[in-house]
Every structure is written in structure tokens, then in C-alpha cells.
């Protein structure tokens, strides 16, 4: 059984949220879309700690991608995933906004 993702809520409201997310060794995120009932969903992710091997973010279409560490994308519109973390862990600050 894989270790669980730690999702620490820093702030949450109806339209805005901020999380500190830790993905453990051997975790991966399958290709998916995050539907929202109304509005446009934006995510701004900052990778604070990259795993030594693996844990690469893929998105069908990013609005912004700086150095593979800072992403702005539409999770409601484009498929996204993270490859298996082979060594280490992945920690990110995830900010989301629904307009």
C-alpha cells in the first residue's frame, strides 16, 4: 500500500484555497481533469521540494510553466498528472481560484 498524500489546508473559502501538499515516495497522480460545477478553475502550484527522481508534472496545456517548478493551469479544462516519485518526496504550495 502506498503512503498517503498529506494535504494541509492553509486557507479555504468558496472561491479561493491554499494547500501545502506532500506527495510521498512511490506516489503518482494519474491523468485526470478536476471538474467544477460552475465557473473557471485556475491552479497556481509552486513546487517547494522536488523529488530526486520522478514526480514530474505533466499538463495537456499550461498557461505558465517556469523552470518546471511554478505552474499556472486550468485543471477543469486540461488533463494533468504527476509521474511516479521514484526517490524522495514532492512538496508543493497549491493555490486555487474559481472565477
Helices and strands as residue ranges (DSSP letters): E 6-12, E 16-23, E 29-32, E 41-49, E 53-54, E 57-59, E 62-66, E 70-73, E 80-82, E 85-87, E 90-98
